[in-house]
Amino acid sequence: MHPTREKLIMTMVRLLDGPDPEHVTVEEVLNESAISRGSLYHHFADFEELHETGLAYRITQWVNESVAAMSSILDSAQSREDIRKGIFAITAQSQDASRRLNRLERARAFGLAGFSPRFQAVLGAEQARMTNALQGHIEEAQRRGWIRADIDSMATAVFIQAYTLGRVVDDISTEKVDPEKWNDLINRVIVSHIFDGD
């Protein structure tokens, strides 16, 4: 990647972490990066493309983190119980209140992708990568006999991601679900439908 393009993306990523990510402006990016307007438009078709690329970069980092966590669980697991405990730990981490803004930003990015074919292509590729990685881990656990072989691995991979995005409903609600009860429900569904209820 060209250093100027990379600097623009990383500047956008930092500004998206700021107090007003909804209203990052061209001027803010140019001032923060010390890159000219002409260079920005040399590397990006428009400011929206830079914004979308910054959002996609952030989501890529979360995808990488999730895939690494699942890989770590599978690499270290010696039994069905190890897999179950690992999935429960990931559930607790992904549902934690400290991840609220990550979940909201991901939901927002999905909404934006519905209005931008260019962004949908970029975000869709990352989403497919996440689903494929999770699907591979699920299939490996099925081969080892640690989770049910009769469930569809892709549907399971999407389900795991869906319950995390579903937490957004509670993130914006004025009356919150008890986090322990939310995680308990997820874990019960996982046990009853992925681990044969044992």
C-alpha positions in Angstrom: 0.0 0.0 0.0 1.3 3.5 -0.9 2.5 5.3 2.3 0.2 8.3 1.6 -2.9 6.1 1.2 -2.0 4.3 4.4 -1.5 7.5 6.3 -4.9 8.8 5.2 -6.6 5.6 6.2 -4.9 5.5 9.6 -5.8 9.2 10.2 -9.4 8.4 9.4 -9.3 5.4 11.8 -8.0 7.7 14.6 -10.6 10.3 13.9 -13.3 7.6 14.0 -12.2 6.9 17.5 -12.7 10.5 18.5 -15.6 12.3 20.2 -17.6 12.9 17.0 -17.0 10.0 14.5 -20.3 10.7 12.7 -19.0 14.1 11.5 -15.4 13.6 10.5 -14.6 16.2 7.8 -12.2 16.4 4.9 -10.5 19.3 6.6 -9.9 17.3 9.8 -8.3 14.5 7.9 -6.1 16.9 5.9 -5.0 18.9 9.0 -4.4 15.7 11.1 -2.5 13.9 8.3 -0.7 17.0 6.8 -1.5 15.6 3.4 -2.8 17.7 0.6 -6.4 17.6 -0.8 -5.0 16.6 -4.2 -3.2 13.6 -2.7 -6.3 12.5 -1.0 -8.2 12.6 -4.2 -5.4 10.9 -6.0 -5.7 7.9 -3.7 -9.5 7.9 -3.2 -12.3 8.6 -5.6 -14.0 10.8 -3.0 -14.1 11.5 0.7 -16.8 8.8 1.2 -14.4 6.2 -0.1 -11.8 7.2 2.5 -14.5 7.1 5.2 -15.7 3.7 4.1 -12.1 2.4 3.9 -11.5 3.6 7.5 -14.6 1.9 8.7 -13.7 -1.3 6.9 -10.2 -1.2 8.4 -11.7 -1.0 11.9 -14.0 -3.9 11.2 -11.2 -5.9 9.7 -9.3 -5.5 13.0 -12.3 -6.9 15.0 -12.6 -9.7 12.5 -8.9 -10.6 12.9 -9.3 -10.5 16.7 -12.4 -12.8 16.6 -10.7 -15.2 14.2 -7.6 -15.3 16.4 -9.6 -16.0 19.5 -11.4 -18.9 17.9 -8.2 -20.3 16.5 -6.6 -20.1 19.9 -9.5 -22.0 21.5 -9.3 -24.7 18.8 -5.5 -25.0 19.0 -5.5 -25.4 22.7 -8.7 -27.5 23.2 -8.3 -31.1 24.3 -12.0 -31.9 24.7 -15.5 -30.9 24.1 -15.6 -29.1 27.5 -12.5 -27.0 26.5 -14.4 -25.9 23.3 -17.5 -25.1 25.3 -15.6 -23.1 27.9 -13.8 -21.2 25.1 -17.0 -20.3 23.3 -18.6 -19.2 26.6 -15.5 -17.0 27.2 -15.7 -15.4 23.8 -19.5 -14.8 24.3 -18.8 -13.1 27.6 -16.1 -10.9 26.0 -18.1 -10.0 22.9 -21.2 -9.2 24.9 -19.4 -7.1 27.5 -20.6 -3.5 28.1 -17.1 -2.3 27.2 -17.7 -3.5 23.6 -20.9 -1.5 23.2 -19.4 1.1 20.8 -17.8 -1.6 18.7 -21.1 -3.4 18.3 -22.9 -0.1 17.4 -20.3 0.9 14.9 -20.5 -2.5 13.2 -24.3 -2.3 13.0 -23.9 1.2 11.6 -21.4 0.0 9.0 -23.8 -2.7 7.9 -26.6 -0.1 7.5 -24.3 2.1 5.5 -23.4 -0.8 3.2 -27.0 -1.1 2.3 -26.7 2.3 0.5 -23.3 2.0 -1.0 -22.5 -0.9 -3.4 -18.8 0.0 -3.2 -18.8 -0.2 0.6 -21.0 -3.3 0.5 -18.4 -5.0 -1.7 -15.5 -4.2 0.8 -17.5 -4.9 3.9 -19.1 -8.0 2.4 -15.6 -9.4 1.6 -14.6 -9.0 5.3 -17.9 -10.5 6.5 -17.3 -13.5 4.2 -13.8 -13.9 5.6 -15.1 -13.9 9.1 -17.9 -16.4 8.3 -15.5 -18.7 6.4 -13.0 -18.6 9.3 -15.6 -19.4 11.9 -17.1 -22.1 9.6 -13.7 -23.7 9.3 -13.3 -23.8 13.1 -16.8 -25.3 13.5 -16.1 -28.0 10.9 -12.8 -28.9 12.6 -14.6 -29.2 16.0 -17.2 -31.4 14.2 -14.5 -33.6 12.8 -13.1 -34.0 16.3 -16.6 -35.0 17.6 -16.7 -32.0 19.9 -19.9 -30.4 18.5 -22.9 -31.9 16.6 -22.1 -33.0 13.1 -25.7 -32.6 11.9 -25.8 -28.8 12.2 -24.8 -26.6 9.3 -21.4 -25.0 9.9 -22.1 -21.9 7.9 -25.5 -21.3 9.6 -23.7 -21.8 13.0 -21.0 -19.3 12.0 -23.6 -16.7 11.1 -25.6 -17.4 14.2 -22.6 -16.7 16.4 -22.1 -13.4 14.8 -25.8 -12.6 14.8 -26.2 -12.9 18.6 -23.4 -10.3 19.1 -25.1 -7.9 16.7 -28.4 -8.6 18.4 -26.9 -7.2 21.6 -27.2 -3.8 19.8 -31.0 -3.9 20.6 -30.1 -3.8 24.3 -27.2 -1.4 23.8 -29.6 1.4 22.7 -32.6 0.5 25.0 -33.4 2.5 28.1 -34.2 -0.7 30.0 -31.3 -3.0 30.0 -31.3 -6.8 30.1 -29.2 -8.2 32.9 -25.9 -9.1 31.2 -25.6 -12.4 33.1 -29.0 -13.4 32.0 -28.3 -12.5 28.4 -25.0 -14.5 28.4 -26.8 -17.4 30.2 -29.4 -17.5 27.4 -26.8 -17.6 24.7 -24.9 -20.3 26.5 -28.0 -22.4 26.9 -28.9 -22.1 23.2 -25.3 -23.1 22.3 -25.4 -26.1 24.7 -28.8 -27.3 23.6 -28.3 -26.9 19.8 -24.5 -27.2 19.2 -23.4 -29.5 22.0 -26.4 -31.9 22.0 -27.7 -30.6 25.3 -25.0 -32.3 27.4 
